[in-house]
Each structure stands twice: as C-alpha cells, then as structure tokens.
Amino acid sequence: MLCLVGYYVIMEWENHNIVRLVAFFIALIMLCFNVFIYCYMGEQVIDQGDKVALTACTLEWHHLPDTKARSLILLIAISITPLKLKAGNFIDLSLRTFSSIVRMSVTYLNLLRSVE
C-alpha cells in the first residue's frame, strides 16, 4: 500500500494535479503513521515484557511465602518466552519491522518506477 500510494504521489506530481497530489500525500502520511504506531506499540510491549521478566527472575522468590513463591515461579516460567505483538500471526511488530517495511516499500517503488 505504501508503495502504490507513493507511486501515485509521484505520478500526480508529474501531472501537476495539486488536489490529487495533496490527497495522496495525506494518505501516504496516514498509512506511514498507522504502521509506525502499531510497530511502536509492539516495541513497547516487548520492552515491558523484558522488564517484567528481569524483575521476576532477579527477585529473591525463595524468601517469599509458599503461595506467593508458586505464583512467581509460574510468572518466571511464562516470561522465558518473550512477549510480542504479531500482525496476523505472520510478522512481529517492532521498530525494526517498521524500518524493514519502509525499506521494502521504497525498493518496490524504485522497481515500479524503473519498469514504467
């Protein structure tokens, strides 16, 4: 989607159609912003999950009462696998993913421009 909207922005720039150019440019900014927000929230979930795992593992659980220690051991066992948001159970959402999406969109845009 980013690639195609970027392509339409370039085409309208060449055609000097200001109204369509502004509309496509706003759509491009909106798409980039939405993808960035999802990836940023995924990064925040990863960071917070790492903090919880670190705190749970470094806590002296053996000094706690038995019921609280059992609950904490369960939390430690769950926190071994990192918590991640996924897009369609296909790709992890993080800032690294956002940069990959933008790079691939620009690559496809350059490919589309060279084929034209």
Residue pairs with C-beta under 8 A, 6 or more apart in sequence:
1 31
2 28
2 31
2 32
2 35
2 101
2 102
2 105
3 105
3 106
3 108
3 109
3 112
5 24
5 27
5 28
5 31
6 28
6 105
6 106
6 109
7 109
7 112
7 113
8 20
8 24
9 21
9 24
9 25
9 28
10 109
10 113
12 20
12 21
12 24
13 21
32 102
35 98
35 101
36 98
38 85
38 87
38 93
39 93
39 94
39 95
39 97
39 98
39 101
40 95
40 98
41 85
41 93
42 84
42 85
42 92
42 93
42 94
42 97
43 93
43 94
43 95
45 83
45 84
45 85
46 82
46 83
46 84
46 85
46 94
48 83
49 79
49 82
49 83
49 84
50 82
52 75
52 79
53 76
53 79
53 80
53 82
56 72
56 75
56 76
56 79
57 76
57 79
59 72
61 69
61 72
61 73
61 76
62 69
64 72
84 92
84 93
84 94
85 92
85 93
86 92
86 93
87 93
91 97
